[in-house]
Amino acid sequence: MKTKSDWYSLDTSAKIYPAIESRTNPALYRMAITLDEEVDEADLLRALNDLKPRFPSINVHMKRGLFWHYLEHNKQPLLVWPETASPCERIYPEFNNGYLYKVKFFKKTISMDTFHVLTDGFGAMTFLKTLAHRYLQIRGIIPETEKTEYCYLDAPAPEETEDAFVKVAAQKEKPRLDKDRSLFNALKSFKIPTRMLSTAENKVITGVASTEDLKQAAKEYDATITQLIAALYMEAMMHLQAKTIRSKNDHRPVSVQIPVNMRNMYPIKSLRNFSLFMVAPVDPRKVSSFADIVSAIQDGMKNQMSEEYLLAMIFENCELAANPVLTHVPLVLKNLVIRYVANTQGETQYSGTVSNLGVVKLEDALRPHVTDVNFILAPSHSEKCPCSMAGYDGKVYITFSRNTKETDIERHVFRRLVKMGVHVKIRSNE
């Protein structure tokens, strides 16, 4: 007989993903760490097995209930995979022993592709850092006495598997706030119109730039690095819209979605999803300079990243998930409704995503052996060229993943950065 400790309800944020995940929308992302030596497959698998009891909410498979999906501890053997030519491919659990993440290796790099139903970028990077640490212990490079924050020998803390959204909502009062944006609305933003490549063919281009160079470029606009890259991304979208849609009267708003790690606001230790997002829309017909785009993003952040605003979103998420009408609708019908609303009033709100993982901090024993990090968002039918960023060792890794032939977006962003005095080193899987 199953006990509550054998399974988990999907967290509040995760409940949408089983309904929207598909061949053309894999709903996943990649974290990667490059070491200073070639990766050994057998030792990597051993390290992964050592971590299995330490991260119970990640080592699960997804089951279908009458009303909701749920996660159940997976007792099948773990697998590690050699890298393929196309990063961020859809995960088919039936070919992965039921697991909802894949650990891959290529030369000196260890990658982790994660279905978003498990956790957000913080949780996945925490897992990957711990995996790299344990791997180097097995290799005899890091002493066994050097423990990491999430040591494989320690028991997982109960708060690491809790639904952080529900916890915050239970501790706080609902703010009385008339928000100017809801989870779903009728905003129809510009989308990249070009046709997708084969669904198994994702192209990835990473630009590596000095953190100081980017800070200096952003300083010219009194902006942060995230705001600068987001503004360049929106500018690239505006140029693409002008190129593909001649009549300005037919131009749609261009908007960028920027995820927000809520742990920066609430010191909660959950390793499951605990991120929200803001959306900054701009009407291209009202933009006269690049500074106007930066200002629109800054205004959006000021309005939508206050604690009161984000707390209101938490309550909206929790109330929707706990809605008695929705709760008691059979899963097969619920998925149809969620998919329809997401396609018509969710994904239409933004043209693309710019997600900044922030500076990846490694412990002293691990840091000398890591040369690079990376963070990649999987493209989809709705979002054909998302942008992701991660910082490490004085550098920022700016990555564009796409499922189209055209390179308009990333080419524009990198060229503009170079004109701003930022030296960019380009890497690609093509």
Buried (B, 14 or more C-beta within 10 A) or exposed (E): EEEEEEBBBBBBBBBBBBBBBEEEBBBBBBBBBBBEEEBBEEBBBBBBBBBBBBBBBBBBBBEEEEEBBBBBBBEEEBBBBEBEEBBBBBBEBEEBEBBBBBBBBBEBBBBBBBBBBBBBBBBBBBBBBBBBBBBBBBBEBBEEEBBBEBBBEEEBEEEBBBBBBBBBBEEEEEBEEEBEBEBBEEBEBBBBEBEBBEBEBBBBBBBBBBBEBBBEBBEEBEBBBBBBBBBBBBBBBBBBBEEEBEEEEEBBBBBBBBBBBBBEBBEBEBBBBBBBBBBBBBEBEEBEEBBBBBBBBBEBBEBBBBEEBBBBBBBBBBEBBEEEEBEEBEBEEBBEEBBEBBBEBBBBBBBBBBBBBBEBEBBEBBEEBBEBBBBBBBBBBBBBBBBBBBBBEEBBBBBBBBBBEBBBBBEBBBEBBEEBEBEBEEEEBE
